[in-house]
Amino acid sequence: MIRINRELLQYITELQDSGITCETYGPGEEIIGQKKRVLSVRIVKSGIVKCYLTEDNGNDFIQEFFGEGEIFGEIEVLNGNPSFCALETITDTEVCKIPGDRFGELLQTDKKFNELILKALASKVHYTAIRHSYHQSHAIEDNLLRLKKQFPRLIDVIAKRDIANYLGVTLRSLNRTINGMRNKGI
């Protein structure tokens, strides 16, 4: 549920590149707005960030939650398009920021960095396909149990509305399922 990439975070931390800076954000702060120009790539050093898009009907759809070492903004920097999603902090968060031109240089000159970015992109595609398939083919209760197993503090850290948006269900359906699970002693 909360994606992490410790290998990338360790490499970025050890790189100690003067072009990489750190930024801190409090809970609920927007890092990148939907349909905004993105000039830097960011890697989560600590905290949780949600990646979501607001549909034309006003509903949010959460693509994923990023934890330590997860990268975002790389696709926009690579293709020059505005951001497809917005990125907002859930908890206190620190991110490493790599300006787009420096990111491009590192991809060209640092084989290990290039390899880690390719692996991160491949992992995003793989994870997204599996997640969407699972959510679509299983009941809400099964999805909640799976999320709770992956992230035991789920309800304590992530708002129910965000969990519902992540699962692609209404808040009412989520609450009904949670209450049913409590009644069953789950």
C-alpha positions as a printed NumPy array, in Angstrom:
array([[  0.   ,   0.   ,   0.   ],
       [  2.663,   2.492,   0.984],
       [  5.36 ,   1.998,  -1.589],
       [  8.989,   2.243,  -0.496],
       [ 12.313,   2.063,  -2.312],
       [ 15.108,   1.883,   0.238],
       [ 17.746,   1.102,  -2.385],
       [ 17.106,   4.382,  -4.24 ],
       [ 16.954,   6.385,  -1.003],
       [ 20.25 ,   4.908,   0.193],
       [ 21.924,   5.692,  -3.116],
       [ 20.656,   9.295,  -3.179],
       [ 21.738,   9.778,   0.439],
       [ 25.227,   8.444,  -0.29 ],
       [ 25.502,  10.42 ,  -3.54 ],
       [ 25.799,  13.711,  -1.636],
       [ 25.343,  15.644,  -4.851],
       [ 25.42 ,  19.415,  -4.429],
       [ 22.49 ,  19.682,  -6.853],
       [ 20.242,  17.691,  -4.517],
       [ 18.524,  19.637,  -1.746],
       [ 16.011,  18.68 ,   0.938],
       [ 12.59 ,  20.156,   1.603],
       [ 10.252,  19.592,   4.535],
       [  6.465,  19.695,   4.518],
       [  3.79 ,  19.412,   7.18 ],
       [  0.726,  17.166,   6.877],
       [ -1.734,  18.189,   4.159],
       [  0.709,  20.289,   2.131],
       [  0.685,  20.1  ,  -1.633],
       [  4.074,  19.344,  -3.18 ],
       [  2.931,  19.208,  -6.806],
       [ -0.427,  20.389,  -8.118],
       [ -2.454,  18.515, -10.719],
       [ -1.884,  19.833, -14.25 ],
       [  1.066,  21.956, -13.077],
       [  4.496,  22.218, -14.644],
       [  7.082,  20.07 , -12.87 ],
       [ 10.684,  21.236, -12.902],
       [ 12.193,  18.897, -10.295],
       [ 12.143,  15.245,  -9.349],
       [ 11.584,  14.367,  -5.707],
       [ 12.41 ,  11.328,  -3.622],
       [ 10.722,  10.804,  -0.264],
       [ 13.281,  10.755,   2.535],
       [ 10.697,  10.327,   5.309],
       [  6.935,  10.541,   5.656],
       [  3.97 ,   9.57 ,   3.496],
       [  2.774,  11.319,   0.324],
       [ -0.446,  10.575,  -1.546],
       [ -0.55 ,  10.73 ,  -5.328],
       [ -4.054,  11.442,  -6.591],
       [ -6.053,  12.979,  -9.364],
       [ -9.288,  14.864,  -9.095],
       [-11.734,  13.739, -11.75 ],
       [-13.941,  16.193, -13.653],
       [-16.848,  15.162, -11.381],
       [-14.891,  16.389,  -8.332],
       [-14.046,  12.919,  -6.992],
       [-10.487,  12.093,  -6.039],
       [ -8.817,   8.881,  -7.127],
       [ -5.692,   7.97 ,  -5.209],
       [ -3.138,   6.324,  -7.459],
       [ -0.786,   5.35 ,  -4.656],
       [  0.898,   6.323,  -1.423],
       [  4.637,   6.99 ,  -1.461],
       [  6.943,   6.252,   1.464],
       [ 10.705,   6.286,   1.934],
       [ 12.694,   6.237,  -1.29 ],
       [  9.772,   6.544,  -3.677],
       [ 10.28 ,   8.917,  -6.566],
       [  7.806,  11.274,  -8.198],
       [  7.939,  13.953, -10.854],
       [ 10.341,  11.895, -12.962],
       [  7.819,  11.165, -15.712],
       [  6.866,  14.829, -16.033],
       [ 10.496,  15.94 , -16.093],
       [ 11.359,  13.305, -18.705],
       [  8.461,  14.036, -21.06 ],
       [  7.942,  17.733, -20.327],
       [  4.19 ,  17.386, -19.756],
       [  2.28 ,  18.913, -16.848],
       [  1.63 ,  16.677, -13.849],
       [ -1.162,  14.17 , -14.29 ],
       [ -1.683,  13.906, -10.535],
       [ -1.355,  16.066,  -7.461],
       [  0.978,  15.046,  -4.652],
       [  0.108,  15.936,  -1.081],
       [  1.656,  14.982,   2.245],
       [ -0.204,  12.785,   4.725],
       [  2.367,  13.109,   7.527],
       [  5.359,  15.32 ,   8.225],
       [  7.507,  14.67 ,   5.181],
       [ 11.034,  15.331,   3.988],
       [ 11.924,  14.969,   0.31 ],
       [ 15.139,  15.144,  -1.687],
       [ 14.724,  17.51 ,  -4.635],
       [ 16.684,  17.078,  -7.862],
       [ 16.347,  19.854, -10.469],
       [ 15.246,  18.498, -13.847],
       [ 18.479,  19.354, -15.644],
       [ 20.561,  17.673, -12.925],
       [ 18.273,  14.633, -13.045],
       [ 18.928,  14.37 , -16.792],
       [ 22.681,  14.667, -16.241],
       [ 22.642,  11.919, -13.625],
       [ 20.697,   9.65 , -15.97 ],
       [ 23.331,  10.243, -18.662],
       [ 26.46 ,   9.964, -16.533],
       [ 25.66 ,   7.744, -13.537],
       [ 24.975,   4.152, -14.583],
       [ 23.838,   3.05 , -11.105],
       [ 21.434,   6.002, -10.802],
       [ 20.035,   5.251, -14.266],
       [ 19.526,   1.6  , -13.323],
       [ 17.733,   2.526, -10.084],
       [ 15.396,   4.935, -11.91 ],
       [ 14.548,   2.311, -14.546],
       [ 13.838,  -0.216, -11.789],
       [ 11.643,   2.332,  -9.981],
       [  9.629,   3.012, -13.147],
       [  9.215,  -0.698, -13.863],
       [  8.131,  -1.282, -10.274],
       [  5.472,   1.45 , -10.527],
       [  3.96 ,  -0.121, -13.638],
       [  4.055,  -3.616, -12.125],
       [  2.579,  -2.555,  -8.78 ],
       [ -0.2  ,  -0.484, -10.37 ],
       [ -1.333,  -3.342, -12.601],
       [ -1.462,  -5.806,  -9.717],
       [ -3.218,  -3.364,  -7.387],
       [ -5.945,  -2.409,  -9.854],
       [ -6.554,  -6.033, -10.767],
       [ -6.835,  -7.053,  -7.107],
       [ -9.129,  -4.176,  -6.126],
       [-11.44 ,  -4.828,  -9.027],
       [-11.704,  -8.573,  -8.487],
       [-12.073,  -8.694,  -4.678],
       [-14.665,  -7.476,  -2.186],
       [-14.038,  -4.354,  -0.102],
       [-13.521,  -6.471,   3.017],
       [-10.814,  -8.538,   1.309],
       [ -9.109,  -5.354,   0.107],
       [ -9.191,  -3.864,   3.609],
       [ -7.768,  -7.017,   5.164],
       [ -4.971,  -7.028,   2.596],
       [ -4.196,  -3.338,   3.242],
       [ -4.291,  -3.845,   7.015],
       [ -1.829,  -6.737,   6.675],
       [  0.531,  -4.56 ,   4.589],
       [  0.119,  -1.503,   6.815],
       [ -1.218,  -2.342,  10.315],
       [ -1.605,   1.342,  11.316],
       [ -3.786,   2.013,   8.262],
       [ -6.794,   3.595,   9.993],
       [ -4.593,   5.506,  12.472],
       [ -2.481,   7.224,   9.798],
       [ -4.621,   7.492,   6.676],
       [ -8.025,   9.163,   6.635],
       [-11.   ,   6.947,   5.793],
       [-11.838,   9.186,   2.83 ],
       [ -8.346,   8.554,   1.421],
       [ -8.696,   4.804,   1.962],
       [-12.053,   4.854,   0.147],
       [-10.56 ,   6.883,  -2.712],
       [ -7.63 ,   4.462,  -2.896],
       [ -9.985,   1.487,  -3.129],
       [-12.292,   3.279,  -5.569],
       [-15.354,   2.98 ,  -3.31 ],
       [-17.609,   5.452,  -1.538],
       [-16.926,   6.473,   2.041],
       [-20.34 ,   5.08 ,   2.942],
       [-19.447,   1.647,   1.518],
       [-16.126,   1.695,   3.35 ],
       [-17.773,   2.582,   6.68 ],
       [-20.431,  -0.097,   6.184],
       [-17.701,  -2.673,   5.512],
       [-15.626,  -1.587,   8.523],
       [-18.675,  -1.799,  10.796],
       [-19.523,  -5.253,   9.413],
       [-15.953,  -6.39 ,  10.07 ],
       [-16.131,  -5.085,  13.658],
       [-19.413,  -6.932,  14.19 ],
       [-17.701, -10.128,  12.998],
       [-14.8  ,  -9.479,  15.38 ],
       [-12.308,  -8.862,  12.565]])
